[in-house]
Amino acid sequence: MASENVSSVKEFILLGLTQKPELQIPLFFLFLGIYVVSMVGNLGMIVLIVLNPHLHTPMYYFLFNLSFTDLCYSSVVTPKMLVSFVKQNIISHAECMTQLFFFAFFVIDECYILTAMAYDRYAAICKPLLYQVTMSYHVCHLMTIGVYVMGFVGAMAHIVCMLRLTFCGGNIINHYMCDIPPLLKLSCTSTYMNELVVFIVVGVNVTVPSLTIFISYTLILSNILAIRSAEGRSKAFSTCGSHVIAVSFFFGAIIFMYLKPSSVSGDEDKVCTIFYTIVGPMLNPFIYSIRNKDVHIALRKTLKKTMTRGMAAENNSSVKELILLGLTQQPELQIPLFFLFLGIYVVSIVGNLGLIVLYVLNPHLHTPMYYFLFNLSFTDLCYSSVIIPKMLVSFVKQNIISHAECMTQLFFFAFFVIDECYILTAMAYDRYAAICKPLLYQVTMSNQVCHLMMVGVNVMGFVGAMAHIVCMLNLTFCDDIINHYMCDLPPLLKLSCTSTYINELVIFIVVGVNVTVPSLTIFISYTLILSNILGIRSAEGRSKAFSTCGSHVVAVSFFFGALAFMYLKPSSVSGDEDKVSTIFYTIVGPMLNPFIYSIRNKDVHIALRKTLKK
């Protein structure tokens, strides 16, 4: 009953910031101006940090993440707010939950990014001799992962609780966005759990960062006061001043918002929220740049780079061809390995093409589960074909690949690997919908939804692959020998004689997002599936439910296990071990998947018998 009632509220109406007609047009242009300034400022800061190697330090690394976060969450809030000034602002239930998720995610992110920046200043001022170790790139990346994990966990906690509510108190939200307090007022079921989660999540994600920042600056202040020279104290204060202003503004607004008296009206709530959702993201680029000499120098350098970019492009074209060393340099192994991988490739092609043909020819397989399996087989077919033919060449002769061919191979490899991550995620969600919500399955996994999910899969693949290629095309290569059987990112970066910091950052972000998000989604889906299966009383029912998931769990474990080992392995692992590790998810996985999904699958067996009889 509750889920039916929840679904009865299909749309909400956002009242916006004000209902006074005479204020709406002036406020529209005011906030449009603020949004444009915010976008230009934060995007400008990101571009400056990316293009200027002297800004590739921990301080500016966190400032880069702060600008990215501000850019994102002002874009989550402001456009929908602007709509409310010119017309009735209707938002669907799904859009509302999506906006709430990303708003919570980026706000929590900002709390911890500001904390990381305070810790960075503490390390720089109080422990300068240990700074390079304390704030190494590895530490900074781990801190950033922690930031986004905390954001994701906090946002998911809010959303899971919100999706359990029944809304029957009307559909009018007295706010310019989907925020938690006005949404709770529309619920006609108990909001105790939501209020408890708000208390815990806000408490942890405001108290821990603010205490850490306070302790950091207390130690910084005591250290600065011990500096004898006035010039030294002034320099130390100047490195912290902008951050103290940003922290005070952001946490001040949040603390007032959540610790204000209950007598404060909804309109005052909205005004308060503006400060940390809209005004803050606009001010941060100016706070961190107005008196910042490094940013001023970077800006001047960036404006003078037109000619040097042209020269760099000419230098990049100097390496016309690259040599792939292949899997091994031992002559006695090359012919046996040639036939081994040729056999694997043939089996992979036959298996995946066979599943595709079975799906196309058998209407009883035209279900969401087999639709995604069809796409998985197509993806496996494609990306094994991108890699293996060129690998086989290296066993019989020197394997020369042009720069253009290398970039093309890298693009399609990245595209299909990212696609596979999200197809496996879609398959996990399909199993969750089938087992946990069988009555709503036809609606949840309609043809339109499945097609949209596949569009999303391919968009994510394209964006991730393009990000790698754009960064790779800006590198200058000083060597032409790739210690690999394909054009992969790590061995290519070793050939560069220019800074690879941006490439490594893009790898960190793209791999982080496209492995973490799918693996977490799959984990959550199967946790819910497992709890649902354990609630089934009959052993036969449990066995049937397990059988529909078993093959997918094996495929997911194999693929993500190989990926996780590849990108989380110790830095001491050699290039040859890298190549062996890559084989598992690029060559062996595509061969095994057709067997994993068909050996114990009655539907596939029936389809095969029918096809052979035709």
C-alpha positions as CSV (number, residue, x, y, z in Angstrom):
1,M,0.0,0.0,0.0
2,A,2.8,2.4,0.9
3,S,4.6,2.0,-2.4
4,E,1.3,2.6,-4.3
5,N,0.7,5.8,-2.3
6,V,4.2,7.0,-2.9
7,S,3.8,6.4,-6.6
8,S,0.5,8.4,-6.6
9,V,2.4,11.6,-6.2
10,K,3.9,11.8,-9.6
11,E,4.9,15.4,-9.6
12,F,5.7,18.2,-7.1
13,I,5.3,22.0,-7.5
14,L,8.3,24.1,-6.3
15,L,6.9,27.4,-5.1
16,G,10.3,29.1,-5.6
17,L,12.0,31.8,-3.6
18,T,9.1,34.3,-3.6
19,Q,5.4,34.6,-4.6
20,K,5.6,38.3,-5.2
21,P,5.2,39.0,-8.9
22,E,7.0,42.4,-8.8
23,L,10.2,40.7,-7.5
24,Q,10.3,37.7,-9.8
25,I,11.8,39.2,-12.9
26,P,14.5,41.3,-11.0
27,L,15.4,38.1,-9.0
28,F,15.5,36.0,-12.2
29,F,18.2,38.3,-13.7
30,L,20.0,38.6,-10.3
31,F,20.4,34.9,-9.9
32,L,21.0,34.3,-13.6
33,G,24.0,36.7,-13.2
34,I,25.2,35.0,-10.1
35,Y,25.0,31.6,-11.8
36,V,26.9,32.8,-14.9
37,V,29.6,34.4,-12.7
38,S,29.8,31.1,-10.6
39,M,30.2,29.0,-13.8
40,V,32.8,31.3,-15.3
41,G,34.7,31.6,-12.0
42,N,34.8,27.9,-11.1
43,L,35.4,26.8,-14.7
44,G,38.2,29.4,-15.0
45,M,39.8,28.1,-11.8
46,I,39.7,24.5,-13.1
47,V,41.2,25.5,-16.5
48,L,44.0,27.5,-14.8
49,I,44.9,24.6,-12.5
50,V,44.8,22.1,-15.4
51,L,47.0,24.1,-17.7
52,N,49.6,25.4,-15.3
53,P,52.1,22.8,-13.9
54,H,53.3,25.1,-11.1
55,L,49.7,24.8,-9.7
56,H,49.9,21.0,-9.5
57,T,50.4,21.0,-5.8
58,P,48.2,19.6,-3.0
59,M,46.7,23.0,-2.2
60,Y,45.5,23.6,-5.8
61,Y,44.6,20.0,-6.2
62,F,42.0,20.4,-3.5
63,L,41.0,23.8,-4.9
64,F,40.4,22.1,-8.2
65,N,38.1,19.6,-6.5
66,L,36.4,22.5,-4.6
67,S,35.7,24.4,-7.9
68,F,34.4,21.2,-9.5
69,T,32.1,20.6,-6.6
70,D,30.9,24.2,-6.6
71,L,30.3,24.0,-10.3
72,C,28.3,20.9,-10.0
73,Y,26.0,21.7,-7.0
74,S,25.2,25.2,-8.1
75,S,24.2,23.6,-11.4
76,V,22.0,21.1,-9.5
77,V,20.1,23.9,-7.7
78,T,20.2,27.2,-9.7
79,P,18.6,26.3,-13.1
80,K,15.5,24.8,-11.5
81,M,15.3,27.8,-9.2
82,L,15.4,30.2,-12.3
83,V,12.4,28.3,-13.8
84,S,10.3,29.2,-10.8
85,F,10.7,32.9,-11.5
86,V,9.1,32.7,-14.9
87,K,6.5,29.9,-14.7
88,Q,5.0,27.3,-12.5
89,N,7.9,25.0,-11.6
90,I,6.8,21.3,-11.8
91,I,9.3,18.6,-11.0
92,S,8.6,14.9,-11.2
93,H,9.1,12.6,-8.1
94,A,12.1,11.0,-9.8
95,E,13.7,14.3,-10.7
96,C,13.1,15.6,-7.2
97,M,14.9,12.6,-5.6
98,T,17.7,12.9,-8.1
99,Q,18.2,16.6,-7.3
100,L,18.1,15.9,-3.5
101,F,20.7,13.1,-4.0
102,F,23.2,15.2,-5.9
103,F,22.6,18.3,-3.7
104,A,23.4,16.2,-0.5
105,F,26.3,14.5,-2.3
106,F,28.0,17.8,-3.3
107,V,27.3,19.6,0.0
108,I,28.9,16.8,2.0
109,D,31.8,16.7,-0.5
110,E,32.4,20.4,0.1
111,C,32.5,19.9,3.9
112,Y,35.3,17.4,3.6
113,I,37.2,19.2,0.8
114,L,37.4,22.3,3.0
115,T,38.6,20.0,5.8
116,A,41.3,18.5,3.5
117,M,42.4,22.0,2.6
118,A,42.7,23.0,6.3
119,Y,44.8,19.9,6.9
120,D,47.0,20.7,4.0
121,R,47.7,24.2,5.4
122,Y,48.4,22.7,8.8
123,A,50.9,20.3,7.2
124,A,52.5,23.1,5.2
125,I,52.9,25.5,8.1
126,C,53.4,23.3,11.1
127,K,55.4,20.4,9.5
128,P,57.1,21.9,6.4
129,L,60.0,19.3,6.4
130,L,57.5,16.4,6.2
131,Y,55.1,18.2,3.8
132,Q,56.1,16.2,0.7
133,V,55.5,12.9,2.5
134,T,52.5,14.0,4.4
135,M,50.7,15.4,1.4
136,S,52.0,13.1,-1.4
137,Y,49.9,12.6,-4.5
138,H,48.9,9.2,-3.2
139,V,47.7,10.7,0.1
140,C,45.8,13.4,-1.8
141,H,44.1,10.9,-4.1
142,L,43.1,8.7,-1.1
143,M,41.7,11.8,0.7
144,T,39.7,12.7,-2.3
145,I,38.3,9.2,-2.6
146,G,37.3,9.5,1.1
147,V,35.6,12.8,0.4
148,Y,33.4,11.3,-2.4
149,V,32.7,8.1,-0.5
150,M,31.4,10.2,2.5
151,G,29.3,12.2,0.1
152,F,27.8,9.2,-1.6
153,V,27.0,7.4,1.7
154,G,25.4,10.5,3.2
155,A,23.3,11.2,0.1
156,M,22.2,7.6,-0.2
157,A,21.2,7.5,3.5
158,H,18.8,10.4,2.9
159,I,17.4,9.1,-0.4
160,V,16.8,5.5,0.9
161,C,14.8,7.0,3.9
162,M,13.0,9.5,1.6
163,L,11.9,6.8,-0.8
164,R,10.1,5.0,2.0
165,L,7.8,7.9,2.8
166,T,4.2,8.2,1.7
167,F,3.3,11.7,0.4
168,C,-0.3,12.7,0.9
169,G,0.0,16.1,2.5
170,G,-0.2,17.8,-1.0
171,N,2.4,18.1,-3.6
172,I,3.5,21.8,-3.1
173,I,7.0,22.2,-1.8
174,N,7.6,25.6,-0.2
175,H,11.1,25.9,-1.5
176,Y,13.1,26.6,-4.7
177,M,14.5,23.0,-4.6
178,C,13.9,19.6,-3.3
179,D,15.3,19.9,0.2
180,I,14.7,17.6,3.1
181,P,12.7,19.8,5.6
182,P,10.0,20.9,3.2
183,L,9.6,17.4,1.8
184,L,9.2,15.9,5.3
185,K,6.2,18.3,5.8
186,L,4.4,16.6,2.9
187,S,4.6,13.1,4.4
188,C,1.6,11.5,6.1
189,T,3.7,8.7,7.5
190,S,6.1,8.9,10.4
191,T,9.3,10.9,9.6
192,Y,11.1,9.8,12.8
193,M,13.6,7.7,10.8
194,N,14.3,10.5,8.4
195,E,14.8,13.1,11.2
196,L,17.1,10.6,12.9
197,V,19.1,10.2,9.7
198,V,19.3,13.9,9.2
199,F,20.5,14.4,12.8
200,I,23.2,11.7,12.3
201,V,24.3,12.6,8.8
202,V,24.3,16.3,9.3
203,G,25.9,15.9,12.8
204,V,28.7,13.7,11.6
205,N,29.4,15.6,8.3
206,V,29.3,19.1,10.0
207,T,30.8,18.3,13.4
208,V,33.7,16.2,12.3
209,P,34.9,18.6,9.5
210,S,34.3,21.7,11.6
211,L,36.2,20.3,14.6
212,T,39.1,19.1,12.4
213,I,39.3,22.6,10.8
214,F,39.1,24.3,14.2
215,I,41.9,22.1,15.6
216,S,44.0,22.6,12.4
217,Y,43.8,26.3,12.6
218,T,44.4,26.4,16.4
219,L,47.6,24.6,15.8
220,I,48.4,26.8,12.8
221,L,47.8,30.0,14.9
222,S,50.0,28.8,17.7
223,N,52.7,28.0,15.2
224,I,52.4,31.3,13.4
225,L,52.6,33.3,16.7
226,A,55.9,31.5,17.5
227,I,57.4,32.9,14.2
228,R,59.7,35.8,15.2
229,S,59.7,37.9,12.0
230,A,56.7,40.0,11.1
231,E,57.2,39.1,7.4
232,G,57.1,35.3,8.2
233,R,53.9,35.7,10.2
234,S,52.4,37.8,7.4
235,K,53.2,35.2,4.8
236,A,51.9,32.4,6.9
237,F,48.6,34.3,7.6
238,S,48.2,35.1,3.9
239,T,48.2,31.4,2.9
240,C,45.3,30.7,5.3
241,G,43.2,33.9,5.1
242,S,41.2,33.0,2.0
243,H,40.5,29.5,3.3
244,V,39.3,30.8,6.7
245,I,36.9,33.2,4.9
246,A,35.5,30.4,2.7
247,V,35.1,28.0,5.7
248,S,33.4,30.6,7.9
249,F,30.9,31.5,5.2
250,F,30.1,27.9,4.3
251,F,29.9,26.3,7.8
252,G,28.3,29.5,9.2
253,A,25.4,29.2,6.8
254,I,25.0,25.4,7.3
255,I,25.2,25.7,11.1
256,F,22.6,28.5,11.2
257,M,20.4,26.4,8.8
258,Y,20.3,23.3,11.0
259,L,20.7,24.9,14.5
260,K,18.2,27.8,14.0
261,P,15.1,28.1,16.3
262,S,12.1,26.1,15.2
263,S,10.1,29.3,15.1
264,V,12.1,30.4,11.9
265,S,9.7,30.4,8.9
266,G,10.1,28.5,5.7
267,D,10.8,31.8,3.8
268,E,13.7,32.5,6.1
269,D,14.9,28.9,5.5
270,K,15.0,29.6,1.8
271,V,17.0,32.8,2.2
272,C,19.5,31.0,4.5
273,T,20.0,28.1,2.1
274,I,20.8,30.6,-0.7
275,F,24.1,31.5,1.0
276,Y,25.7,28.1,0.8
277,T,24.0,26.8,-2.3
278,I,24.3,29.7,-4.7
279,V,26.2,32.6,-3.2
280,G,29.1,30.5,-1.8
281,P,29.9,28.8,-5.1
282,M,30.1,32.2,-6.8
283,L,32.4,33.8,-4.2
284,N,34.9,30.9,-3.7
285,P,36.8,31.5,-7.0
286,F,37.2,35.2,-6.0
287,I,38.1,34.4,-2.4
288,Y,40.9,32.1,-3.5
289,S,42.2,34.2,-6.3
290,I,42.0,38.0,-5.6
291,R,45.2,38.1,-3.4
292,N,46.7,34.9,-4.8
293,K,50.0,35.6,-6.7
294,D,50.2,32.0,-8.0
295,V,46.8,32.4,-9.7
296,H,47.7,35.8,-11.1
297,I,50.9,34.3,-12.7
298,A,48.9,31.3,-14.0
299,L,46.3,33.6,-15.6
300,R,49.0,35.7,-17.4
301,K,50.8,32.5,-18.6
302,T,47.6,31.0,-19.9
303,L,46.7,34.1,-21.9
304,K,50.2,33.9,-23.6
305,K,50.0,30.2,-24.6
306,T,48.5,30.4,-28.1
307,M,51.9,30.2,-29.9
308,T,53.4,27.6,-27.6
309,R,50.4,25.4,-28.1
310,G,50.9,25.4,-31.8
311,M,54.6,24.4,-31.4
312,A,53.6,21.7,-28.9
313,A,51.1,20.3,-31.5
314,E,54.0,20.1,-34.1
315,N,56.2,18.3,-31.6
316,N,53.5,15.8,-30.8
317,S,53.3,14.8,-34.4
318,S,57.0,13.9,-34.5
319,V,56.4,10.3,-33.3
320,K,54.5,8.8,-36.2
321,E,54.8,5.1,-35.3
322,L,55.0,3.1,-32.1
323,I,56.3,-0.5,-31.6
324,L,54.2,-2.9,-29.5
325,L,56.6,-5.4,-27.7
326,G,53.8,-7.9,-27.1
327,L,53.1,-10.3,-24.3
328,T,56.6,-11.9,-24.2
329,Q,60.0,-11.5,-25.8
330,Q,60.9,-15.2,-25.4
331,P,61.0,-16.8,-28.9
332,E,60.2,-20.3,-27.7
333,L,56.9,-19.1,-26.2
334,Q,55.7,-17.0,-29.1
335,I,54.3,-19.7,-31.4
336,P,52.5,-21.7,-28.7
337,L,51.0,-18.4,-27.3
338,F,50.0,-17.4,-30.8
339,F,47.9,-20.6,-31.2
340,L,46.6,-20.3,-27.6
341,F,45.2,-16.8,-28.0
342,L,44.0,-17.5,-31.5
343,G,42.0,-20.4,-30.1
344,I,40.7,-18.1,-27.3
345,Y,39.7,-15.5,-29.8
346,V,37.9,-18.0,-32.0
347,V,36.0,-19.4,-29.0
348,S,35.1,-15.8,-27.9
349,I,33.8,-14.8,-31.3
350,V,31.8,-18.0,-31.7
351,G,30.4,-17.8,-28.2
352,N,29.4,-14.2,-28.2
353,L,28.1,-14.3,-31.8
354,G,26.2,-17.4,-30.9
355,L,24.4,-15.7,-28.0
356,I,23.6,-12.7,-30.2
357,V,22.1,-14.9,-32.9
358,L,20.1,-16.9,-30.3
359,Y,18.7,-13.6,-28.9
360,V,17.7,-12.3,-32.3
361,L,16.1,-15.5,-33.6
362,N,14.1,-16.5,-30.4
363,P,11.3,-14.1,-29.3
364,H,11.0,-15.8,-25.9
365,L,14.4,-14.3,-25.1
366,H,13.2,-10.8,-25.8
367,T,13.2,-9.8,-22.2
368,P,15.2,-7.2,-20.3
369,M,17.6,-9.8,-18.9
370,Y,18.5,-11.1,-22.3
371,Y,18.4,-7.7,-23.9
372,F,21.3,-6.7,-21.6
373,L,23.0,-10.0,-22.2
374,F,22.7,-9.3,-26.0
375,N,24.5,-6.0,-25.4
376,L,27.1,-7.6,-23.1
377,S,27.9,-10.2,-25.8
378,F,28.1,-7.4,-28.5
379,T,30.5,-5.4,-26.2
380,D,32.7,-8.5,-25.5
381,L,32.8,-9.3,-29.2
382,C,33.8,-5.7,-30.1
383,Y,36.5,-5.1,-27.5
384,S,38.2,-8.5,-27.8
385,S,38.3,-7.7,-31.6
386,V,39.9,-4.3,-30.8
387,I,42.8,-6.1,-28.9
388,I,43.5,-9.7,-29.9
389,P,44.2,-9.3,-33.7
390,K,46.9,-6.8,-33.0
391,M,48.2,-8.9,-30.1
392,L,48.5,-12.0,-32.4
393,V,50.7,-10.0,-34.8
394,S,53.3,-9.4,-32.1
395,F,53.9,-13.2,-31.8
396,V,55.0,-13.5,-35.4
397,K,56.7,-10.2,-36.4
398,Q,57.6,-6.8,-35.1
399,N,54.3,-5.1,-34.3
400,I,54.3,-1.5,-35.6
401,I,51.3,0.6,-35.0
402,S,50.8,4.2,-36.2
403,H,50.0,7.0,-33.7
404,A,46.5,7.4,-35.1
405,E,45.8,3.6,-35.0
406,C,47.1,3.6,-31.4
407,M,44.8,6.4,-30.3
408,T,41.9,4.7,-32.1
409,Q,42.6,1.4,-30.3
410,L,42.9,3.2,-27.0
411,F,39.6,5.0,-27.6
412,F,37.6,1.9,-28.4
413,F,39.2,-0.2,-25.7
414,A,38.3,2.4,-23.0
415,F,34.8,2.9,-24.6
416,F,33.9,-0.9,-24.4
417,V,35.5,-1.5,-21.0
418,I,33.4,1.4,-19.5
419,D,30.3,0.1,-21.3
420,E,30.8,-3.4,-19.8
421,C,31.0,-1.9,-16.3
422,Y,27.6,-0.2,-16.7
423,I,26.0,-3.2,-18.6
424,L,26.8,-5.5,-15.7
425,T,25.3,-2.8,-13.4
426,A,22.1,-2.7,-15.5
427,M,21.9,-6.5,-15.3
428,A,22.3,-6.4,-11.5
429,Y,19.5,-3.8,-11.3
430,D,17.3,-5.9,-13.6
431,R,17.7,-8.9,-11.2
432,Y,16.9,-6.6,-8.2
433,A,13.7,-5.4,-9.9
434,A,12.7,-9.0,-10.9
435,I,13.3,-10.5,-7.4
436,C,12.5,-7.7,-5.0
437,K,9.7,-5.9,-6.9
438,P,8.2,-8.5,-9.2
439,L,4.7,-6.8,-9.4
440,L,6.3,-3.6,-10.7
441,Y,8.8,-5.4,-13.0
442,Q,7.0,-4.7,-16.3
443,V,6.9,-1.0,-15.5
444,T,10.3,-0.7,-13.9
445,M,12.1,-2.5,-16.7
446,S,9.9,-1.5,-19.7
447,N,11.4,-1.4,-23.2
448,Q,11.7,2.4,-23.0
449,V,13.6,2.2,-19.7
450,C,16.0,-0.5,-21.0
451,H,16.7,1.5,-24.1
452,L,17.4,4.7,-22.0
453,M,19.7,2.7,-19.8
454,M,21.7,1.5,-22.8
455,V,21.9,5.1,-24.1
456,G,23.3,6.1,-20.7
457,V,25.8,3.2,-20.8
458,N,27.1,4.3,-24.2
459,V,27.2,8.0,-23.2
460,M,29.3,7.1,-20.2
461,G,31.6,5.0,-22.3
462,F,32.0,7.8,-24.9
463,V,32.6,10.5,-22.3
464,G,35.2,8.4,-20.4
465,A,37.0,7.3,-23.6
466,M,37.1,10.9,-25.0
467,A,38.5,12.3,-21.7
468,H,41.4,9.9,-22.0
469,I,42.0,10.6,-25.7
470,V,41.9,14.4,-25.4
471,C,44.5,14.3,-22.6
472,M,46.6,11.7,-24.5
473,L,46.7,13.8,-27.7
474,N,48.3,16.7,-25.7
475,L,51.3,14.6,-24.7
476,T,54.8,14.8,-26.4
477,F,56.3,11.3,-26.8
478,C,60.1,10.9,-26.6
479,D,60.2,7.1,-27.2
480,D,58.3,4.7,-29.5
481,I,58.5,1.3,-27.8
482,I,55.4,0.3,-25.8
483,N,56.0,-2.5,-23.3
484,H,52.5,-4.0,-23.9
485,Y,50.5,-6.0,-26.4
486,M,48.1,-3.0,-26.9
487,C,47.9,0.7,-26.6
488,D,47.0,1.0,-22.9
489,L,47.3,4.1,-20.7
490,P,50.1,3.3,-18.2
491,P,52.7,2.1,-20.8
492,L,51.9,5.1,-23.1
493,L,52.4,7.6,-20.2
494,K,55.9,6.1,-19.6
495,L,56.8,7.3,-23.2
496,S,55.9,10.9,-22.5
497,C,58.6,13.6,-21.9
498,T,56.0,16.2,-20.8
499,S,54.0,16.2,-17.5
500,T,51.5,13.4,-17.2
501,Y,49.8,14.9,-14.1
502,I,46.6,15.7,-15.9
503,N,46.4,12.3,-17.5
504,E,46.9,10.6,-14.2
505,L,44.3,12.9,-12.6
506,V,41.8,12.0,-15.5
507,I,42.6,8.3,-15.0
508,F,41.9,8.6,-11.3
509,I,38.6,10.4,-11.9
510,V,37.4,8.3,-14.9
511,V,38.4,4.9,-13.4
512,G,37.2,6.0,-9.9
513,V,33.7,7.0,-11.2
514,N,33.3,4.1,-13.7
515,V,34.4,1.4,-11.3
516,T,33.2,2.7,-7.9
517,V,29.7,3.7,-9.0
518,P,28.9,0.4,-10.8
519,S,30.5,-1.8,-8.2
520,L,28.6,0.0,-5.3
521,T,25.4,-0.2,-7.3
522,I,25.9,-3.9,-7.9
523,F,26.8,-4.5,-4.3
524,I,23.7,-2.7,-3.0
525,S,21.5,-4.5,-5.5
526,Y,22.7,-7.9,-4.4
527,T,22.6,-7.0,-0.8
528,L,18.9,-6.2,-1.2
529,I,18.4,-9.3,-3.4
530,L,20.1,-11.5,-0.8
531,S,17.9,-10.1,2.1
532,N,14.8,-10.7,-0.1
533,I,15.8,-14.3,-1.0
534,L,16.5,-15.2,2.6
535,G,12.9,-14.1,3.3
536,I,11.5,-16.7,0.9
537,R,10.2,-19.6,2.9
538,S,10.3,-22.4,0.3
539,A,13.7,-24.0,-0.5
540,E,12.6,-24.3,-4.1
541,G,11.8,-20.6,-4.3
542,R,15.2,-19.7,-2.8
543,S,17.0,-22.0,-5.2
544,K,15.2,-20.6,-8.2
545,A,16.0,-17.0,-7.1
546,F,19.7,-17.9,-6.5
547,S,19.9,-19.6,-9.9
548,T,18.8,-16.4,-11.8
549,C,21.7,-14.4,-10.1
550,G,24.5,-17.0,-9.9
551,S,25.9,-16.6,-13.4
552,H,25.9,-12.8,-13.1
553,V,27.6,-12.8,-9.8
554,V,30.4,-15.0,-11.3
555,A,30.8,-12.6,-14.3
556,V,30.8,-9.5,-12.1
557,S,33.3,-11.0,-9.6
558,F,35.7,-12.0,-12.5
559,F,35.5,-8.6,-14.3
560,F,35.6,-6.2,-11.4
561,G,38.1,-8.4,-9.5
562,A,40.6,-8.1,-12.5
563,L,39.9,-4.4,-12.8
564,A,40.4,-3.8,-9.1
565,F,43.7,-5.7,-9.0
566,M,44.9,-3.8,-12.1
567,Y,44.3,-0.4,-10.7
568,L,44.8,-1.0,-6.9
569,K,48.0,-3.2,-7.2
570,P,51.2,-2.1,-5.5
571,S,53.4,0.3,-7.6
572,S,56.2,-2.3,-7.4
573,V,54.3,-4.6,-9.8
574,S,56.3,-4.8,-13.1
575,G,55.0,-4.1,-16.6
576,D,55.0,-7.8,-17.4
577,E,52.7,-8.6,-14.5
578,D,50.5,-5.7,-15.7
579,K,50.2,-7.3,-19.1
580,V,49.2,-10.7,-17.5
581,S,46.6,-8.9,-15.3
582,T,45.1,-7.1,-18.2
583,I,44.6,-10.4,-20.1
584,F,41.9,-11.5,-17.6
585,Y,39.4,-8.7,-18.3
586,T,40.3,-8.0,-21.9
587,I,40.7,-11.5,-23.4
588,V,39.7,-14.3,-21.0
589,G,36.5,-12.5,-19.7
590,P,34.9,-12.1,-23.1
591,M,35.6,-15.8,-23.9
592,L,34.1,-17.0,-20.6
593,N,31.0,-14.8,-20.4
594,P,28.9,-16.8,-23.0
595,F,29.6,-20.0,-21.1
596,I,28.9,-18.4,-17.7
597,Y,25.5,-17.2,-18.9
598,S,24.5,-20.3,-20.8
599,I,25.8,-23.5,-19.2
600,R,23.0,-23.8,-16.6
601,N,20.5,-21.5,-18.4
602,K,17.3,-23.4,-19.5
603,D,16.1,-20.6,-21.6
604,V,19.3,-20.6,-23.7
605,H,19.2,-24.4,-24.0
606,I,15.6,-24.3,-25.3
607,A,16.6,-21.4,-27.7
608,L,19.6,-23.4,-28.9
609,R,17.5,-26.6,-29.6
610,K,14.8,-24.5,-31.4
611,T,17.4,-22.8,-33.6
612,L,19.1,-26.1,-34.5
613,K,15.8,-27.5,-35.6
614,K,15.0,-24.6,-37.9
